Amino acid sequence: MCSLRAKRSGRLQSVDSGRSETICGRPSVVQQPYSDPPSKCAETLRKLHSAHQGIERTKRRARQLVYWPGLSSDITNMVRACEKCEKALPSLQREPLMSDPNPTRVFEDVSVDIFCHAGNHYLIYADRLMGWPAVFEFVKRDLCSRDVIRSCMRCFADFGVPVRVRSDGGTNLTSAENINFFRNWGVISVNSTPHYPQSNGHAEAAVKAMKNLVQKAAPNGHLDTDAFQQGLLEWRNTPREAGLSPAEIVFGHPIRSILPAHHTAFANKWRELMDLSDRLDDQAERVKAAYDQHARPLRPLRVGDSVRVQDADSKRWDKQGIIVSVGESRDYRVKMQSGRIYLRNRKFLRLVSPPPALHRCRPSCPVTRNRHKSGGARSTASAGSFVKPAPPSG
């Protein structure tokens, strides 16, 4: 009895007329050595991916029909390099939380942001340590750089000059006039990446709180009302997650409001203030642990990498550019094909896969053979079947 060993070798099987030989006393059809041209393999890959399915589904379909060495890698490279599939890929997962150390004193690190309501513009100036907010109203007109400078200058005089000012990088916050103003006052201006609120989460939280207060306490948009000012006073007196209110952190005790309170409620709380730093650190650790449960880091990009940029509205990866600089907080500057330079977070950048390269063909001499149930032998050659005889045993 002759044992046969199946070995898949060579590229796509094309059935041609072969020559008849006798192997172990039985006739077989033996084809001449051949090597399929790469163009034929590329055409087959294109047809396999005509439904634009994923890598695994395309591989399962290919296993039914064809085989050649490196087929799995060729399918993987082809699907990853498909331009239509790349544009429709889902958004990237979130990365582990990255946060800066807490400030050591009040109004050392502040956030500035702008929002609109009832046709008016509002500027929020908030301290990062305890969240003390200051709100400025600009009625029925857009903000300009001079408005931002006047508001910040007033806060500098009232609360002291901060070390850092963080913003979302809006044009009225990053103009040359604003940059010169901050430089003259010895303030470092830090900008977050666009379309990524987490990179300036403190300012976004302050804007959300003040916008909610404006909408409910000043529905007409004007801040010079008793309702809004009393609401703002109570907001500053309300304890935060660390157990102390913004007023207690700034003044060492609550400030008097329209609510009745015993005189002991205004006692100084310096002991609690001494433990504030530890409380804030513990709270930051708990927040990070909860956030990182469903996050994993993305591979860092390098200068010169070709990337696709996700559109913030359509969520499609339909823009392409080159990395020209790398920041410290997962932010990258990307030079687009139009010549413009975008600042984007790593979450909105996807590395472009290189064009697929097919494996080189190797000559093969496949032999196929089927036996009838009656014991006779008949030579057949079927596409996708590669059977090579082993040496006779015994």
Secondary structure, DSSP 8 states (H G I E B T S, - for coil): ---EE----SSS------EEEEETTEEEEE---B---HHHHHHHHHHHTTT---HHHHHHHHHTT---TTHHHHHHHHHHT-HHHHHT---------------SSTTSEEEEEEEEETTEEEEEEEETTT--EEEEEETTS---HHHHHHHHHHHHHHH---SEEEE---TTTSSHHHHHHHHHTT-EEEE--TT-GGGGHHHHHHHHHHHHHHHHH-TTS---SHHHHHHHHHHHHS--TTS--HHHHHHSS----SS---GGGG---HHHHHTHHHHHHHHHHHHHHHHGGG--------TT-EEEE--TTT----EEEEEEEE-SSSEEEEEETTS-EEEEEGGGEEE------------B--EE-EE-TTS-EE----TT--BEE-----
